[in-house]
């Protein structure tokens, strides 16, 4: 959970204030999805 908080804080500090909220959210979503995909690639699927 702390990783997500740190990521959000770093992201919010890196976004130029000239961007609209929608642009910022789009960029955040893209970065979050990339981060999540990288994390999931390293995990083995659960056997069910």
ChimeraX commands (.cxc) that place a marker at each C-alpha (Angstrom):
marker #1 position 0.00,0.00,0.00 radius 0.5
marker #1 position 2.86,2.38,0.74 radius 0.5
marker #1 position 4.21,1.83,-2.78 radius 0.5
marker #1 position 0.94,3.11,-4.21 radius 0.5
marker #1 position 0.99,6.18,-1.96 radius 0.5
marker #1 position 4.58,6.92,-2.95 radius 0.5
marker #1 position 3.73,6.46,-6.62 radius 0.5
marker #1 position 0.77,8.83,-6.38 radius 0.5
marker #1 position 2.86,11.44,-4.58 radius 0.5
marker #1 position 5.71,11.25,-7.11 radius 0.5
marker #1 position 3.26,11.37,-9.97 radius 0.5
marker #1 position 1.41,14.38,-8.61 radius 0.5
marker #1 position 4.69,16.24,-8.17 radius 0.5
marker #1 position 5.80,15.42,-11.72 radius 0.5
marker #1 position 2.64,16.58,-13.51 radius 0.5
marker #1 position 2.91,20.11,-14.87 radius 0.5
marker #1 position 0.12,22.32,-13.55 radius 0.5
marker #1 position -0.77,23.46,-17.07 radius 0.5
marker #1 position -2.38,20.10,-17.82 radius 0.5
marker #1 position -6.07,19.63,-17.27 radius 0.5
marker #1 position -7.33,17.17,-14.69 radius 0.5
marker #1 position -8.51,14.87,-17.49 radius 0.5
marker #1 position -5.04,14.81,-19.07 radius 0.5
marker #1 position -3.45,14.15,-15.70 radius 0.5
marker #1 position -5.84,11.30,-14.98 radius 0.5
marker #1 position -5.20,9.78,-18.39 radius 0.5
marker #1 position -1.45,9.92,-17.84 radius 0.5
marker #1 position -1.81,8.50,-14.33 radius 0.5
marker #1 position -3.98,5.65,-15.61 radius 0.5
marker #1 position -1.44,4.78,-18.31 radius 0.5
marker #1 position 1.45,4.80,-15.83 radius 0.5
marker #1 position -0.53,2.80,-13.27 radius 0.5
marker #1 position -1.47,0.18,-15.87 radius 0.5
marker #1 position 2.15,-0.14,-16.99 radius 0.5
marker #1 position 3.29,-0.54,-13.39 radius 0.5
marker #1 position 0.57,-3.09,-12.68 radius 0.5
marker #1 position 1.37,-5.06,-15.85 radius 0.5
marker #1 position 5.07,-5.16,-14.96 radius 0.5
marker #1 position 4.22,-6.44,-11.49 radius 0.5
marker #1 position 1.83,-9.08,-12.84 radius 0.5
marker #1 position 4.36,-10.36,-15.38 radius 0.5
marker #1 position 6.58,-11.45,-12.52 radius 0.5
marker #1 position 3.88,-13.46,-10.78 radius 0.5
marker #1 position 2.86,-17.03,-11.41 radius 0.5
marker #1 position -0.84,-17.55,-12.10 radius 0.5
marker #1 position -2.70,-19.23,-9.26 radius 0.5
marker #1 position -3.47,-22.89,-9.82 radius 0.5
marker #1 position -7.14,-23.47,-9.38 radius 0.5
marker link #1:1,2 radius 0.2
marker link #1:2,3 radius 0.2
marker link #1:3,4 radius 0.2
marker link #1:4,5 radius 0.2
marker link #1:5,6 radius 0.2
marker link #1:6,7 radius 0.2
marker link #1:7,8 radius 0.2
marker link #1:8,9 radius 0.2
marker link #1:9,10 radius 0.2
marker link #1:10,11 radius 0.2
marker link #1:11,12 radius 0.2
marker link #1:12,13 radius 0.2
marker link #1:13,14 radius 0.2
marker link #1:14,15 radius 0.2
marker link #1:15,16 radius 0.2
marker link #1:16,17 radius 0.2
marker link #1:17,18 radius 0.2
marker link #1:18,19 radius 0.2
marker link #1:19,20 radius 0.2
marker link #1:20,21 radius 0.2
marker link #1:21,22 radius 0.2
marker link #1:22,23 radius 0.2
marker link #1:23,24 radius 0.2
marker link #1:24,25 radius 0.2
marker link #1:25,26 radius 0.2
marker link #1:26,27 radius 0.2
marker link #1:27,28 radius 0.2
marker link #1:28,29 radius 0.2
marker link #1:29,30 radius 0.2
marker link #1:30,31 radius 0.2
marker link #1:31,32 radius 0.2
marker link #1:32,33 radius 0.2
marker link #1:33,34 radius 0.2
marker link #1:34,35 radius 0.2
marker link #1:35,36 radius 0.2
marker link #1:36,37 radius 0.2
marker link #1:37,38 radius 0.2
marker link #1:38,39 radius 0.2
marker link #1:39,40 radius 0.2
marker link #1:40,41 radius 0.2
marker link #1:41,42 radius 0.2
marker link #1:42,43 radius 0.2
marker link #1:43,44 radius 0.2
marker link #1:44,45 radius 0.2
marker link #1:45,46 radius 0.2
marker link #1:46,47 radius 0.2
marker link #1:47,48 radius 0.2
view
